[in-house]
Amino acid sequence: MQRLEQPGKLGATRRQDAGEERDWVWREGRIYRLLATADADVLFVSGCKSNQGVFYVQFDYMILLSAPLPVLLERLATRTTNPYGKHPDERAQVLEYVRTVEPLLRRTASLEVDTRASVEQVIETILHHVLSEARTGTPSGTQGSQGVSL
């Protein structure tokens, strides 16, 4: 998300900025305010929450960042920036999410990006998709600034 931020052009918000709660939902009031007041040509919002569908009409793009299950499990096991996914119960939860939630996300995605590519390639793919369509006309979502859910 940090690499998607470009002052004056692109905005990005991380889950905690958007009002993440422990029960895995976005605080709707905060998200509505964020989407209404974002001062950027394109706003990237990251996260996957049970109530995210409420906001789909406000997003011009839904981008699914994906990786094969063995890659996800390896990343969880080796990352040092977040303890989630180290405990067997959490890994079982990830397996269940991949089985049940990922297919739902895939159906609503306007673009799926395989994150086995380098971070630079992933960002280039996302920006090319979003910005090239912005030059040819605003997609079917909101008018003006574009909302992108990652």
C-alpha positions in Angstrom: 0.0 0.0 0.0 2.8 2.4 0.8 4.2 2.1 -2.7 0.8 3.0 -4.2 0.8 6.3 -2.5 1.8 9.2 -4.7 1.1 12.7 -3.3 -1.5 14.6 -5.2 -2.5 11.7 -7.4 -3.1 8.4 -5.6 -4.3 7.8 -2.0 -4.1 4.6 -0.1 -5.6 3.5 3.2 -4.7 0.5 5.2 -7.2 -1.5 7.2 -6.5 0.2 10.5 -7.0 3.6 8.9 -10.4 2.5 7.6 -11.6 1.6 11.1 -11.0 -2.1 11.4 -12.7 -3.7 14.3 -11.9 -7.1 16.0 -15.0 -8.7 14.6 -13.7 -8.4 11.1 -15.9 -5.7 9.8 -15.3 -2.2 8.5 -16.9 0.6 10.4 -19.3 1.8 7.8 -19.4 5.4 8.8 -15.7 5.8 8.6 -15.5 4.1 5.2 -18.3 6.3 3.8 -16.5 9.4 5.1 -13.2 8.2 3.7 -14.7 7.6 0.3 -16.6 10.9 0.3 -13.7 13.1 1.4 -10.6 11.4 -0.1 -8.5 14.1 -1.9 -6.9 11.9 -4.6 -7.6 11.0 -8.2 -7.5 7.4 -7.2 -8.0 5.9 -3.7 -6.8 2.4 -2.9 -8.5 0.7 0.0 -7.1 -2.6 1.2 -8.7 -5.3 3.2 -11.2 -8.1 3.1 -14.1 -7.8 5.5 -17.5 -9.5 5.9 -19.3 -6.3 5.2 -17.2 -5.0 2.3 -20.1 -5.8 -0.2 -21.9 -2.7 1.2 -19.3 -0.6 -0.5 -19.0 -2.3 -3.9 -21.1 0.3 -5.7 -18.6 3.0 -4.6 -15.6 1.1 -6.0 -14.7 1.4 -9.6 -12.4 -1.6 -9.4 -12.2 -4.7 -7.3 -8.7 -6.1 -7.5 -7.9 -9.6 -6.1 -4.3 -10.0 -5.0 -3.8 -13.8 -5.0 -1.1 -16.5 -4.7 -1.3 -20.3 -4.6 -2.0 -21.8 -1.2 1.6 -23.1 -0.7 2.9 -19.6 -1.3 0.5 -18.1 1.2 1.3 -20.6 3.9 5.1 -20.1 3.3 4.7 -16.3 3.5 2.7 -16.6 6.8 5.3 -18.9 8.3 8.3 -16.8 7.4 7.1 -13.2 7.8 8.3 -11.2 10.7 6.0 -8.2 10.5 2.8 -9.8 11.8 2.3 -12.9 14.0 -1.0 -13.9 12.4 -0.8 -17.3 10.7 1.8 -18.8 12.9 -0.6 -20.7 15.1 -2.1 -24.0 13.7 -5.7 -22.6 14.3 -4.9 -19.5 12.3 -3.4 -21.5 9.5 -6.6 -23.7 9.4 -8.6 -20.5 9.3 -6.5 -19.3 6.3 -7.2 -22.7 4.5 -10.9 -22.2 5.1 -10.9 -18.6 3.8 -9.1 -19.7 0.6 -11.7 -22.5 0.2 -14.8 -20.4 0.9 -14.0 -16.7 0.5 -11.5 -16.5 -2.3 -13.9 -17.9 -4.9 -16.5 -15.2 -3.9 -13.8 -12.5 -4.3 -12.7 -13.9 -7.6 -16.3 -13.6 -9.0 -16.5 -9.9 -8.2 -12.9 -9.0 -9.1 -12.4 -6.8 -12.2 -8.7 -7.9 -12.1 -6.8 -10.7 -10.4 -3.1 -10.1 -9.8 -0.8 -13.1 -9.0 1.5 -11.8 -6.2 4.2 -14.3 -7.0 5.5 -11.5 -9.3 7.8 -8.9 -7.8 6.1 -6.1 -5.8 7.1 -3.7 -8.6 5.4 -5.9 -11.2 2.3 -6.2 -9.1 2.1 -2.4 -8.7 2.8 -1.8 -12.4 -0.1 -4.2 -13.3 -2.5 -2.6 -10.9 -1.6 1.0 -12.0 -1.7 0.1 -15.7 -5.2 -1.4 -15.3 -6.6 1.4 -13.2 -4.9 4.4 -14.8 -5.2 3.3 -18.4 -9.0 2.9 -18.0 -9.1 6.3 -16.2 -7.7 7.9 -19.3 -10.4 6.3 -21.5 -13.3 7.1 -19.3 -14.5 6.6 -15.7 -15.8 3.0 -15.2 -19.3 2.3 -14.0 -18.6 3.2 -10.3 -18.5 6.7 -8.8 -17.9 9.8 -10.8 -14.8 11.9 -10.2 -12.1 10.2 -8.1 -11.9 6.4 -8.5 -12.2 3.9 -5.6 -10.2 0.7 -5.8 -10.5 -2.1 -3.4 -7.5 -4.4 -3.1 
